[in-house]
Amino acid sequence: MSSFYTKLSNKIFNSADFSAASGILFGAYVKKTADEEYSIERDVVKNLTTSLQYFYQSDDELMKKEGAELLSMLLYVCGDETPELVAIADHVFNEAGDFPNITLLQNKFSNINFKVSVFDEARRDLRKTLNTVDEIDHPLTDYQRSLWEDLTNGEDVITSAPTSTGKTHVILQYLIDEVASSPGAFTAIVVPTRALISEVASKIYDIVKSISCENDIEICTVPKEGVFKDKTFFVMTQERLFEILQTGLLSFDYLFVDEAHNISDKSRGVLLHMTLQKLLEGSNPQIIISMPSSKYLNAFNSVFENTEFSTKTTKHSPVAKILINTKLQGRNILLSRRNDEFPVTIKKNYTGDKLSQMVYRLGVGESNIIYRNKTNYCEDVARDIATLIMEEKNSPRLAEAADYVTRFLHPEFSLADNLKKGVAFHYGPLPGVVRRMVETLVREKEVDFIVCTSTLAEGVNLPAKNLFLQNPIQLIPYKTSERIENVRLDNITGRAGRMLEHFAGNIFLVDPEEWAYNDYFDSDDEEADKIPTYYQILNEDLDGVIKALDGEYDHSEDDQYTYYTIANKLLRELESGAITTTFSARELTLQDIEKDALLSKVQSAYDSLRVDSFTLEANPTVGYLQQNTLYNFLIEQDDLSQWALPHPRSQSLYAQLEKICSELNQFGIFLPSASSVAFACVIAKKWIQGDPLRLIITEQIARHQDRKCNKNVRDVIKTINTDIRFKMASALRCYQLLLANAAKSKEVEVVSVKLHAFIEVGGCEKRLIQLVSLGLSRETAVEVHGLLGDGIEVSSFEALRQLYEQGQLAEIHSITKKEIEKMLL
C-alpha cells in the first residue's frame, strides 16, 4: 500500500497546483515569522492537509519530510483558527508514533476540543500504552520504543538517528536503571570532547537524583588513582579513558560510545579505535554505539568483529527542519524554500547589510542560533546584535551571569555586556564554567541570540527555533578551508527546533549562492559508507604512515599525532600478532605488494625499538623514534634526579618545567601551536598551582596592553586547552614513563611527580582535586577551595551537601552556587 502512496505523493508533489499552494503557505509562514500581515484561503489549507496525509503514508523519506514540513507550517499559520487541522494533526502524529508532538499539540492548542471515534480512541490509547515504559515519564516515539526494547533485552545495539530524536536520553536512562538495580557495575561512556563530558555527566546527575541514587553511584570524569564505588560511570573522552585503561585493573559491564561517527574523524578516530580495542581486552560489556548518520554503521565491523549488533535506525525526527534561502535585494529580504524558485519578499526595515541586522529582523521574539566559522566572528556578531537591542533585559539571571564574567574573567570581556541584553557567544576557547553557564541560560530561554562556532557539531545540546548559516566551512590556519562533513553539518542543523516546544525549526541559509560549498543539502544517498580513520589513512596515504614509521613525518603538521598513533598501533599489533587481522580486514584495500612493503617497514621499526611495548602503547600519539631518542637522552644523563618533575608547589617548578619542555620540543614531542614553550610553561605553572583564571588573564592583559581584552582571553584559554591540557599533558605523561624506565635500567631511584595528572585537573591541592572529581568545574572548585579553611575535606557528595546546608558556602558567587545546587538538589 505504501508504494501506492509513494506514487500518488510524487504525482501530487510534481503538480503545478501543489507548487502554487505550498508557495502560498510558505509566504504566509514567512510573513507571520516576520510579524507581517498575511492571509491563506481555506481551500489551500484543505488541499495541503489532504496532500500531507498522503506524504506521511509514503515510503519515500523525502515525501515524509515534505509532509512534516507542511504540517508544521500549517499548524503555525492557521492552527488556532482551524480546529479540524488540529484533529488531523493529532491523527497523523498518532499514526507516525510521534508522541512528543502529540503532547506539544495538546499544550499549544489546549483550547481546541475535538472528538474521535471509539475505535480510533481505543487504537490511539493502545499505541500510547505500547510506547510507554515505567522508567521514562513520557510516551516514546516508535524509534525510541524499539531502541528501548533491544536495550532491555540485553542486546548489543548500534543505532543511528538525527539530532533531536532523543536517543541519548533513552540510552542513559537504560544504563542508569541497570546500574542502580545491580549489586555493582562499571559503565564506560566515551564522548569526543571535554565539553560533552560536562553535558552527559550533567544528564546522568539529573537522572540519578530523580531516582535518589546519588549517594550510591559515582560519576568519574577524570582519571584518578584509588578505589571507585561499586557502581561507577566513567564519562570520558577517548584520551582520558585510554589513560585509565592502562592500569589494567578495570572491567566494564557496559560500553556506550556517543557521537560514534568520530571513529572516522582524522584527529580523534585512531585513538578512539585503540581505546575501544583496549577496553575489550579485559571486558565483555554490553555495547551501545550511537551516531547521527547511518553512513557510519559499518565503521565498527573491524573493531567489534565478533559482535552481532541489533541495528536501530531512523531518518525521521519529530522536529521538522525548514530550509530557507535568504538574501538581501535592495530594501527587501528575499526568502524561499530550498530548491524553490519563487521567493517571498519582505521589507528589510533597516539600512545596511550586516548579518546581525538580518538575524534581528527575522529572529526577534524567538530563540536563535547563529553559526560562524571563527571565534572573533562570533564576538563581532554578538556585539552587533546587542547594539540593536535598545534596553537591557530585566532578568536577575542575566545580571548575575554578567557579573560572574566581569569578576571571574575580566571586566572588559564583551560577553558580560552582551548577556545583559540576552545575547551570548559560545566557542571552544571559553572556560568550561562559562560555557555551561551560557548553555543553561539558552535552555532556560534567558538568552535569545547565541552565536556559535562548530561546538554545535560536537553534540552540545543547544536547540533554538531559528538557525542562521552563512558560508559554513572548516577553517584551517594557514591552509585552504575545507568542506564541513555532512554528519557535522547535520549535527549543527539538528539544533534548529526543540522537541516538545516546536513542530519545526527554521534554518536560514544566508546568501547560499556565495558559499564556498553549495552542495551541503543535496541528497547524500550516493555518499559512501565510512570506515575507521585507521584504515582510511592506510589506504589513502600509505607514504605518510611510512614516514611516521621512519620518524620523518613533519612534526609541525597538526595531524602528526594521527600518523604517529597509526605507526604505534601497527607496532603494537605486530608484537601481539593482531597485525594479521588488520591486513586481512575488508576495510583495508592495499595491494599485496603494498602490504608486504608496510609489513617490512613495521618489522624494521619494531627491531629498532628501545622502549618497552607498554610504554609505547601508553603514549600512542608520540612516535616510537621520538620515544627512543628521549629514552637514549635520559640514559646518557649522569644524574637523573636533575631531570625529575618537581612537586607543583616547588619553587623550581617553572625552571624545571621549561628545561624539560624545551628538550621535549627539540625531540619533536612537545610542539605548542598557540604559544611558545616558555609562555606555555608560564601559564602551566599557574594552572597547575590552581590560580584563578581571572589572575592568569589579568597578567596576560597587563603584558599585552596593545591587544583587545577578548583576544587576550582567547589566547589564554587556547593555550590552556590545546598546548597545556592536551599537548603538554601528553608529552609529560610520555616523559614520566620513560624517566621511570631509564631510572629502573640504571638502577637508581628518582622521585618524580606526575604533573600531567595535575594538569588535567587544573590544580594540585587535595581538596581542589576532590571537588573536580565530584564533577564541579575547575573554576567553581577553585572558588570553593579558596573559601574553606584548612583541614576540611570534600570527598563525597554528602560532604559537599553538609557544607552547603551548614552555610559554609554562603559567600560564593550565585553562579557558583547554582552549579553546586544543580548537583545536590
C-alpha positions as a printed Julia matrix, in Angstrom:
825×3 Matrix{Float64}:
   0.0     0.0     0.0
   2.87    2.39    0.8
   4.13    2.09   -2.8
   0.74    3.38   -3.97
   1.02    6.34   -1.62
   4.55    6.96   -2.85
   3.43    7.14   -6.47
   0.47    9.32   -5.55
   2.67   11.59   -3.4
   5.15   12.12   -6.21
   2.35   12.9    -8.64
   0.91   15.48   -6.24
   4.33   16.95   -5.42
   5.19   17.49   -9.08
   1.87   19.16   -9.94
   1.55   22.89  -10.62
  -1.42   23.18   -8.24
   0.59   21.77   -5.35
   3.54   24.04   -6.11
   1.26   27.08   -6.06
  -0.49   26.03   -2.84
   2.75   25.24   -0.99
   4.13   28.6    -2.15
   1.12   30.4    -0.68
   1.57   28.54    2.6
   5.28   29.35    2.74
   4.54   33.02    2.05
   2.1    33.13    4.97
   4.6    31.28    7.14
   7.39   33.76    6.4
   5.18   36.79    6.93
   3.92   35.54   10.25
   7.52   34.81   11.26
   8.43   38.4    10.3
   5.35   39.77   12.1
   3.7    40.99    8.91
   0.1    40.72    7.67
  -0.76   37.52    5.82
  -3.74   35.52    4.61
  -4.38   31.99    3.37
  -7.58   30.66    1.85
  -9.41   27.73    3.4
  -9.27   25.69    0.16
  -5.48   25.94    0.16
  -5.36   24.68    3.75
  -7.74   21.84    2.87
  -5.82   20.7    -0.2
  -2.44   20.83    1.52
  -3.8    18.97    4.53
  -5.03   16.19    2.26
  -1.7    16.07    0.42
   0.45   15.89    3.53
  -1.5    12.89    4.81
  -0.59   11.01    1.63
   3.03   12.14    2.05
   3.16   10.73    5.58
   1.99    7.32    4.26
   4.72    7.21    1.6
   7.8     5.03    1.95
   9.88    7.83    0.38
  11.77    9.68    3.13
  11.75   12.93    1.13
   7.96   12.79    0.87
   7.65   12.15    4.6
   9.88   15.15    5.29
   7.75   17.28    2.99
   4.63   16.17    4.83
   6.16   17.03    8.2
   7.23   20.49    6.99
   3.81   21.24    5.53
   2.01   20.17    8.7
   4.31   22.2    10.93
   3.81   25.32    8.78
   0.04   24.84    8.69
  -0.16   24.49   12.47
   1.93   27.65   12.88
  -0.03   29.71   10.35
  -3.63   28.67   10.97
  -3.81   26.08   13.74
  -5.63   28.44   16.11
  -8.35   29.24   13.57
  -8.74   25.72   12.14
  -9.81   23.14   14.74
 -10.1    20.45   12.05
  -6.39   20.84   11.3
  -5.5    20.13   14.93
  -7.66   16.99   14.88
  -5.97   15.8    11.68
  -2.52   16.57   13.13
  -3.42   14.52   16.19
  -4.33   11.58   13.95
  -1.2    11.94   11.79
   1.14   12.11   14.79
  -0.54    9.08   16.35
  -0.16    7.08   13.16
   3.52    8.12   12.96
   4.16    7.36   16.64
   5.26   10.96   17.25
   4.05   11.15   20.84
   6.23   14.17   21.74
   4.35   16.11   19.06
   1.0    14.91   20.42
   1.99   16.32   23.8
   3.07   19.57   22.13
  -0.21   19.69   20.21
  -2.17   19.36   23.43
  -0.14   22.11   25.08
  -0.32   24.6    22.2
  -3.98   24.05   21.34
  -5.45   23.21   24.73
  -8.49   25.38   23.95
  -9.45   23.25   20.95
 -11.62   20.23   21.68
 -12.48   17.55   19.16
 -13.94   14.09   19.26
 -12.66   10.89   17.74
 -14.49    7.63   17.22
 -14.42    5.0    19.94
 -12.41    2.78   17.63
  -9.8     5.47   16.91
  -9.56    6.4    20.57
  -9.03    2.77   21.58
  -6.36    2.32   18.9
  -4.64    5.52   19.97
  -4.66    4.52   23.64
  -3.24    1.13   22.75
  -0.44    2.72   20.72
   0.33    5.09   23.58
   0.38    2.24   26.09
   2.78    0.27   23.91
   5.08    3.29   23.7
   5.06    3.97   27.45
   7.61    2.48   29.83
   7.66    2.87   33.6
  11.22    4.2    33.67
  10.57    7.22   31.4
   7.95    9.81   32.28
   6.64   10.45   28.74
   5.49    8.22   25.85
   8.25    7.26   23.44
   8.38    7.56   19.69
   8.26    4.27   17.77
  12.02    4.52   17.24
  12.7     5.15   20.94
  10.43    2.27   21.99
  12.16   -0.14   19.62
  15.57    1.02   20.87
  14.44    0.61   24.5
  13.23   -2.95   23.88
  16.55   -4.05   22.4
  18.49   -2.44   25.23
  16.39   -4.07   27.95
  16.75   -7.42   26.19
  20.5    -7.1    26.76
  21.4    -6.91   23.09
  24.44   -5.13   21.71
  22.96   -2.18   19.84
  24.2     0.11   17.12
  21.85    2.97   16.32
  21.72    5.98   14.05
  19.16    8.76   14.23
  19.15   12.5    13.56
  19.93   15.01   16.27
  16.86   15.74   18.41
  15.36   12.23   18.27
  16.08   11.63   21.97
  18.31    8.58   21.52
  20.9     9.63   24.13
  18.25   10.19   26.81
  16.8     6.7    26.27
  20.25    5.08   26.4
  21.31    6.94   29.56
  18.03    6.13   31.3
  18.52    2.45   30.49
  22.13    2.38   31.71
  21.31    4.18   34.96
  18.4     1.84   35.7
  20.6    -1.19   35.07
  23.49    0.06   37.19
  21.24    1.27   40.02
  19.5    -2.11   40.3
  22.72   -4.13   40.14
  24.99   -5.14   43.04
  27.75   -3.32   41.2
  28.61   -2.36   37.64
  31.13   -0.22   35.77
  29.96    1.71   32.72
  32.24    3.45   30.21
  30.71    6.32   28.26
  33.0     7.65   25.54
  32.39   11.17   24.19
  34.55   13.14   21.73
  35.15   16.38   23.67
  35.58   17.72   27.19
  32.55   19.97   26.64
  30.39   16.92   26.0
  31.74   15.26   29.15
  30.08   18.01   31.17
  26.79   17.74   29.3
  26.5    13.95   29.55
  27.65   13.9    33.19
  25.04   16.54   33.99
  22.29   14.44   32.39
  23.39   11.45   34.44
  23.37   13.54   37.63
  19.81   14.65   36.89
  18.52   11.12   36.27
  20.41    9.66   39.24
  18.95   12.31   41.53
  15.45   11.67   40.22
  15.67    8.06   41.47
  17.51    9.04   44.72
  20.7     7.11   43.94
  23.2     9.97   44.02
  24.98    8.54   47.07
  25.29    5.06   45.56
  26.55    5.95   42.1
  29.87    7.61   41.3
  30.44    9.61   38.14
  34.13    9.76   37.24
  35.15   12.29   34.6
  38.95   12.44   35.07
  41.47    9.62   35.58
  42.35    9.15   39.22
  44.17    6.74   41.45
  42.41    4.88   44.24
  39.18    3.0    44.7
  35.94    3.55   42.8
  32.44    2.91   44.07
  30.9    -0.41   43.07
  28.52    1.47   40.8
  30.51    3.93   38.68
  30.01    5.72   35.39
  33.25    6.69   33.63
  32.28    9.62   31.38
  35.43   10.43   29.44
  36.99   11.37   26.15
  38.93    8.61   24.43
  42.18   10.18   25.73
  41.1    10.03   29.37
  39.6     6.56   29.1
  42.71    5.25   27.34
  44.84    6.51   30.22
  42.69    4.85   32.87
  42.68    1.58   30.91
  46.48    1.45   31.17
  46.15    0.35   34.8
  44.66   -2.93   33.6
  42.56   -3.09   36.79
  39.1    -2.22   35.44
  36.49   -4.42   33.82
  33.4    -2.83   32.31
  29.86   -4.17   32.21
  28.54   -1.56   29.77
  30.14    0.48   26.98
  28.34    3.41   25.37
  30.07    5.27   22.53
  28.24    8.55   21.89
  28.77   10.57   18.69
  30.46    7.41   17.41
  30.96    8.77   13.89
  34.22   10.16   15.29
  35.78    6.75   14.56
  36.25    8.28   11.09
  37.47   11.66   12.34
  41.06   12.37   11.32
  42.09   13.9    14.63
  40.27   11.53   17.0
  39.47    8.36   15.09
  42.62    6.28   15.58
  42.82    6.84   19.32
  39.12    6.04   19.69
  39.77    2.84   17.73
  42.66    1.9    20.03
  40.69    2.8    23.17
  37.79    0.54   22.25
  40.1    -2.35   21.43
  41.98   -1.84   24.69
  38.74   -1.85   26.71
  37.63   -5.12   25.12
  40.87   -6.84   26.12
  39.69   -7.05   29.72
  35.93   -6.65   29.47
  32.87   -8.23   27.9
  30.38   -5.39   28.12
  27.0    -4.79   26.56
  27.97   -2.49   23.69
  25.87    0.52   22.65
  27.0     2.58   19.67
  25.15    5.81   18.82
  25.62    8.15   15.88
  23.63   10.68   13.84
  24.19    9.11   10.4
  23.69    5.59    9.04
  26.77    6.07    6.82
  28.92    5.12    9.82
  27.12    1.92   10.83
  29.7    -0.35    9.18
  32.67    1.58   10.53
  32.75   -0.68   13.59
  32.88   -4.05   11.82
  36.6    -4.46   12.42
  36.56   -3.0    15.94
  33.83   -5.37   17.14
  34.36   -8.13   14.59
  32.72  -10.91   16.62
  29.77   -8.86   17.85
  26.29   -9.31   16.42
  24.59   -5.94   16.74
  20.91   -5.21   16.73
  20.69   -2.24   14.35
  18.15    0.52   15.01
  18.0     3.39   12.56
  15.65    6.19   11.62
  15.9     9.27    9.45
  12.78   10.78   10.95
  12.95   13.48   13.61
   9.85   14.67   15.5
  11.07   18.21   14.78
  10.82   19.11   11.08
  13.57   21.26    9.5
  12.56   24.03    7.09
  15.45   25.17    4.87
  15.04   28.81    3.81
  17.34   30.53    1.3
  17.75   34.12    2.46
  19.35   37.11    0.76
  19.12   40.88    0.51
  17.82   42.7    -2.54
  17.72   46.48   -2.25
  15.34   47.37    0.55
  13.92   43.86    0.77
  14.77   40.42    2.05
  14.05   37.55   -0.34
  13.23   34.18    1.24
  12.47   30.89   -0.48
  12.33   27.25    0.47
  15.36   25.27   -0.58
  15.13   24.28   -4.27
  12.08   26.51   -4.76
  12.48   29.21   -7.41
   9.71   31.51   -6.16
  10.8    33.77   -3.28
   8.71   35.61   -0.73
   9.61   39.27   -0.28
   9.51   41.19    2.99
  10.81   44.65    3.78
  14.18   44.94    5.49
  13.08   47.74    7.8
  16.72   48.64    8.34
  19.62   50.18    6.46
  22.88   48.35    5.95
  23.77   44.76    5.13
  25.16   43.24    8.32
  24.29   39.65    9.22
  23.32   40.87   12.69
  20.6    43.11   11.24
  19.06   40.28    9.22
  19.16   37.97   12.23
  17.45   40.54   14.42
  14.81   41.3    11.77
  13.85   37.63   11.33
  14.58   36.32   14.82
  13.29   38.86   17.33
  10.82   37.26   19.71
  12.22   33.75   19.15
  15.27   31.74   20.21
  18.1    31.96   17.68
  21.44   30.3    16.94
  23.86   31.98   14.56
  26.69   29.8    13.25
  30.01   31.47   12.45
  33.34   29.96   11.45
  35.72   31.86   13.76
  35.73   32.89   17.39
  36.21   36.59   16.68
  33.35   36.46   14.15
  31.14   35.15   16.95
  32.14   38.03   19.2
  31.56   40.6    16.46
  28.1    39.35   15.51
  27.05   39.07   19.17
  28.22   42.64   19.78
  26.35   43.92   16.73
  23.12   42.16   17.72
  23.38   43.52   21.26
  23.83   47.01   19.81
  20.47   46.69   18.03
  18.71   45.95   21.33
  17.94   49.26   22.99
  17.39   48.11   26.58
  18.88   45.54   28.88
  16.57   42.65   29.76
  15.0    42.79   33.19
  16.48   39.47   34.24
  18.27   38.71   37.53
  19.71   35.56   35.93
  21.39   37.54   33.15
  22.58   40.2    35.59
  24.31   37.64   37.81
  25.8    35.9    34.75
  27.24   39.19   33.5
  28.6    39.89   36.97
  30.25   36.46   37.04
  32.01   37.11   33.72
  33.16   40.52   34.97
  34.51   39.19   38.25
  35.92   35.82   37.2
  37.26   36.57   33.7
  37.7    40.3    33.12
  35.5    43.43   33.33
  36.2    44.27   29.66
  35.34   40.85   28.24
  32.46   41.64   25.86
  30.34   38.63   26.85
  29.29   40.45   30.03
  27.65   43.37   28.18
  26.11   41.01   25.62
  24.46   38.9    28.31
  22.66   41.87   29.81
  20.69   42.12   26.56
  20.01   38.41   26.15
  22.84   37.83   23.67
  25.8    35.45   24.04
  28.57   33.73   22.12
  29.79   30.17   22.57
  33.03   28.6    21.33
  35.86   26.3    22.39
  38.17   28.92   23.98
  35.72   29.72   26.79
  36.26   28.38   30.31
  34.11   25.32   30.94
  32.12   27.01   33.7
  31.24   29.94   31.4
  30.27   27.65   28.51
  27.95   25.66   30.78
  26.51   28.87   32.24
  25.71   30.14   28.74
  24.2    26.78   27.74
  21.95   26.83   30.81
  20.79   30.38   30.05
  19.94   29.33   26.49
  17.93   26.32   27.67
  16.12   28.46   30.22
  15.25   30.95   27.44
  17.1    33.81   29.1
  19.38   34.17   26.07
  17.54   34.92   22.81
  20.54   35.06   20.43
  23.6    32.83   20.7
  26.44   32.97   18.17
  28.41   29.71   17.97
  31.29   28.03   16.21
  31.29   24.3    15.4
  30.9    23.46   19.11
  27.32   22.86   17.93
  28.59   19.89   15.9
  30.05   18.14   18.93
  26.7    17.21   20.42
  26.29   20.19   22.75
  22.51   20.39   23.09
  21.52   24.0    22.37
  18.28   23.88   20.37
  16.52   27.03   19.16
  13.64   27.9    16.85
  15.89   29.55   14.26
  19.37   28.68   12.99
  21.27   31.08   10.71
  24.07   29.71    8.5
  26.4    31.86    6.44
  29.1    30.15    4.35
  29.77   27.2     6.7
  33.33   25.98    6.16
  36.05   24.3     8.17
  38.8    26.89    8.62
  42.36   25.56    8.85
  45.11   28.0     9.91
  47.43   28.91    7.03
  45.66   26.44    4.7
  42.74   26.38    2.3
  39.42   25.95    4.07
  37.64   22.61    3.77
  34.07   21.44    3.4
  32.35   20.54    6.66
  31.48   16.85    6.73
  27.8    16.08    6.18
  27.47   14.44    9.57
  28.85   17.51   11.33
  26.59   19.86    9.4
  23.64   17.6    10.21
  24.53   17.9    13.88
  24.59   21.69   13.54
  21.29   21.93   11.67
  19.79   19.43   14.08
  19.8    22.22   16.69
  17.03   24.03   14.79
  13.82   23.33   16.66
  13.34   21.95   20.15
  11.4    18.75   20.82
   8.24   19.35   22.89
   8.41   23.04   22.02
   8.48   23.4    18.22
   6.91   21.36   15.45
   9.68   22.65   13.18
  12.9    24.61   13.25
  13.85   27.24   10.67
  17.27   27.01    9.02
  18.05   30.31    7.28
  20.72   29.83    4.61
  22.18   33.31    4.2
  23.42   34.11    0.67
  23.82   30.4    -0.23
  24.9    31.17   -3.8
  28.04   32.8    -2.37
  29.04   29.82   -0.21
  32.36   28.12   -0.89
  30.49   24.8    -0.93
  26.88   24.89   -2.1
  26.06   21.16   -2.14
  25.56   20.71    1.6
  21.86   19.97    1.41
  21.85   17.86   -1.71
  20.79   14.24   -1.23
  23.65   12.17    0.2
  22.25    8.79   -0.84
  25.31    8.19   -3.0
  27.76    9.05   -0.24
  30.0     6.07    0.5
  29.82    4.27    3.82
  32.51    5.42    6.23
  35.4     3.37    7.57
  37.67    3.98   10.58
  40.37    6.62   10.18
  42.98    3.92   10.81
  42.13    2.1     7.58
  41.27    5.22    5.62
  44.73    6.74    6.09
  46.46    3.42    5.4
  44.5     3.22    2.15
  44.87    6.84    1.09
  48.26    7.95    2.45
  50.49    4.94    2.93
  53.53    7.14    2.24
  52.6     9.35    5.2
  52.34    6.32    7.5
  55.73    5.06    6.31
  57.2     8.49    7.01
  55.83    8.25   10.55
  57.36    4.78   10.94
  60.66    6.33    9.84
  60.15    9.24   12.26
  60.17   11.68    9.36
  56.58   12.88    9.32
  56.55   16.67    9.62
  56.16   17.49   13.32
  54.83   20.94   12.54
  51.71   19.41   10.99
  48.67   19.22   13.28
  47.85   15.72   12.04
  51.27   14.37   13.05
  49.59   12.9    16.15
  47.26   10.84   13.97
  50.08    9.45   11.85
  52.32    8.6    14.78
  49.38    6.96   16.54
  48.84    4.77   13.48
  52.53    3.88   13.45
  52.45    2.95   17.13
  49.28    0.91   16.65
  50.94   -1.08   13.86
  53.95   -1.78   16.09
  51.73   -2.94   18.94
  49.76   -5.16   16.57
  52.95   -6.71   15.22
  54.03   -7.64   18.73
  50.63   -9.08   19.71
  50.05  -10.87   16.41
  46.96   -8.78   15.65
  48.54   -7.3    12.53
  47.31  -10.32   10.56
  43.75   -9.32   11.42
  44.41   -5.75   10.27
  45.93   -6.85    6.98
  43.01   -9.17    6.25
  40.3    -6.63    7.19
  37.95   -5.88    4.33
  38.32   -2.16    5.07
  42.0    -2.31    4.05
  42.23   -2.02    0.26
  46.02   -2.03   -0.17
  47.54   -4.26   -2.82
  49.56   -7.28   -1.66
  52.81   -5.6    -2.7
  51.88   -2.56   -0.6
  51.02   -4.74    2.39
  54.37   -6.54    2.09
  56.22   -3.22    1.99
  54.29   -1.93    5.0
  54.87   -5.12    6.99
  58.59   -4.94    6.24
  58.71   -1.33    7.39
  56.81   -2.15   10.61
  59.14   -5.05   11.32
  62.19   -2.86   10.77
  60.79   -0.21   13.09
  59.97   -2.8    15.72
  63.51   -4.19   15.62
  64.86   -0.71   16.39
  62.63   -0.17   19.43
  64.39    0.69   22.66
  61.31    1.47   24.74
  59.15   -1.37   26.01
  55.82   -2.11   24.39
  53.79   -0.98   27.4
  55.4     2.46   27.29
  54.85    2.66   23.55
  51.17    1.76   23.96
  50.7     4.16   26.88
  51.88    7.06   24.73
  50.07    6.39   21.46
  50.41    9.9    19.99
  54.22   10.1    20.41
  56.25    8.44   17.68
  58.41    5.49   18.7
  61.58    7.13   17.29
  60.92   10.24   19.38
  60.45    7.98   22.39
  63.68    6.15   21.53
  65.54    9.46   21.27
  64.18   10.7    24.57
  64.98    7.41   26.28
  68.56    7.49   24.95
  68.9    11.07   26.17
  67.8    10.11   29.69
  70.01    7.04   29.8
  73.01    9.23   28.97
  72.41   11.62   31.9
  74.81   11.27   34.81
  72.26   12.39   37.4
  68.63   11.59   36.53
  67.39   13.39   39.63
  68.24   16.63   37.83
  65.59   15.69   35.29
  62.82   14.81   37.72
  59.49   16.62   37.6
  59.09   18.59   40.85
  56.05   18.96   43.08
  53.64   21.64   41.8
  54.36   23.84   44.82
  58.13   23.64   44.36
  59.92   26.95   43.79
  61.78   25.29   40.94
  58.6    24.3    39.1
  58.81   26.81   36.26
  62.56   26.47   35.69
  62.4    22.68   35.67
  59.28   22.58   33.55
  60.78   24.91   30.97
  64.04   22.95   30.93
  62.25   19.65   30.31
  59.7    21.02   27.85
  62.48   22.67   25.83
  64.14   19.29   25.41
  60.8    17.7    24.54
  60.37   20.42   21.95
  63.76   19.65   20.42
  62.83   15.96   20.22
  59.53   16.76   18.47
  57.42   15.57   21.39
  56.04   18.87   22.68
  55.21   21.36   19.95
  52.85   24.06   21.17
  50.73   25.67   18.46
  49.04   28.52   20.33
  52.12   29.81   22.19
  55.86   29.49   22.72
  57.34   26.85   25.01
  58.24   29.5    27.59
  54.78   31.07   27.59
  53.09   27.65   27.8
  55.23   26.88   30.85
  54.35   30.22   32.48
  50.64   29.52   32.09
  51.05   25.84   33.02
  52.7    26.78   36.34
  49.77   28.99   37.3
  47.24   26.45   36.04
  48.8    23.54   37.95
  49.05   25.58   41.13
  45.33   26.37   40.96
  45.48   30.1    40.23
  42.05   31.52   39.32
  41.61   32.2    35.62
  40.99   35.9    36.28
  44.52   36.29   37.68
  46.08   34.46   34.73
  44.08   36.58   32.28
  44.76   39.87   34.1
  48.52   39.23   33.97
  48.29   38.42   30.27
  46.39   41.64   29.58
  48.95   43.65   31.53
  51.67   42.05   29.42
  49.91   42.73   26.12
  48.07   46.01   26.52
  48.12   46.55   22.75
  45.68   43.66   22.25
  41.97   43.72   22.88
  40.72   42.07   26.04
  38.78   39.39   24.14
  41.86   38.27   22.21
  43.91   38.03   25.41
  41.2    35.87   26.99
  41.05   33.62   23.91
  44.84   33.29   23.8
  44.99   32.19   27.44
  42.19   29.66   27.08
  43.58   28.29   23.8
  46.99   27.88   25.43
  45.42   26.04   28.36
  43.1    23.82   26.3
  45.43   22.99   23.41
  49.05   23.48   24.44
  48.78   22.54   28.11
  45.84   20.2    28.74
  46.43   18.24   25.54
  49.94   18.61   24.14
  51.93   19.26   27.33
  49.99   16.68   29.32
  50.62   14.02   26.63
  54.31   14.94   26.4
  54.82   14.87   30.18
  52.94   11.57   30.51
  55.36   10.08   28.0
  58.33   11.74   29.7
  57.33   10.43   33.13
  57.13    6.84   31.93
  60.43    6.99   30.06
  62.13    8.62   33.05
  60.9     5.77   35.26
  62.14    3.2    32.73
  65.53    4.89   32.48
  65.85    5.02   36.27
  64.98    1.34   36.52
  67.52    0.5    33.83
  70.23    2.49   35.63
  69.13    1.02   38.98
  68.69    4.41   40.58
  65.76    5.89   42.44
  64.22    9.08   41.1
  61.31   10.82   42.77
  59.28   12.46   40.03
  55.76   13.84   40.23
  53.05   13.02   37.66
  52.46   16.6    36.61
  50.21   15.54   33.76
  47.59   14.4    36.3
  47.59   17.84   37.94
  47.34   19.47   34.51
  44.18   17.52   33.78
  42.58   18.76   36.99
  43.95   22.3    36.91
  45.24   22.26   40.48
  47.33   20.33   42.95
  45.64   20.69   46.33
  43.91   17.54   47.59
  40.59   19.26   48.26
  40.53   21.0    44.88
  41.16   17.65   43.2
  38.31   16.12   45.23
  35.93   18.87   44.12
  36.81   18.46   40.43
  36.47   14.68   40.76
  32.92   15.17   42.06
  32.09   16.86   38.76
  32.46   20.55   39.59
  34.1    22.8    37.03
  37.68   23.83   37.72
  36.78   27.48   38.44
  33.97   26.51   40.82
  36.33   24.13   42.6
  38.96   26.9    42.88
  36.43   29.31   44.39
  35.05   26.78   46.89
  38.53   25.58   47.84
  39.68   29.14   48.5
  36.71   29.77   50.75
  37.1    26.76   53.04
  39.51   26.57   55.92
  42.35   24.09   56.34
  41.54   20.51   57.29
  38.14   20.34   55.58
  37.87   17.51   53.07
  35.13   17.17   50.44
  35.48   13.57   49.35
  31.79   12.84   48.64
  28.5    14.41   47.59
  27.32   14.08   51.15
  30.3    16.05   52.48
  29.61   18.8    49.95
  25.93   18.77   50.85
  26.73   19.22   54.56
  28.97   22.2    53.84
  26.22   23.73   51.73
  23.46   23.15   54.3
  25.64   24.43   57.14
  26.11   27.73   55.31
  29.86   27.38   54.84
  29.47   28.13   51.12
  27.23   31.18   51.61
  29.83   33.65   50.3
  30.41   32.03   46.92
  29.09   33.71   43.78
  25.47   32.96   42.87
  26.56   31.29   39.6
  28.9    29.02   41.53
  26.12   28.29   43.99
  23.79   27.3    41.15
  26.32   24.82   39.8
  26.55   23.21   43.22
  22.78   23.28   43.73
  22.23   21.58   40.38
  24.43   18.77   41.57
  22.99   18.42   45.08
  19.33   19.35   44.9
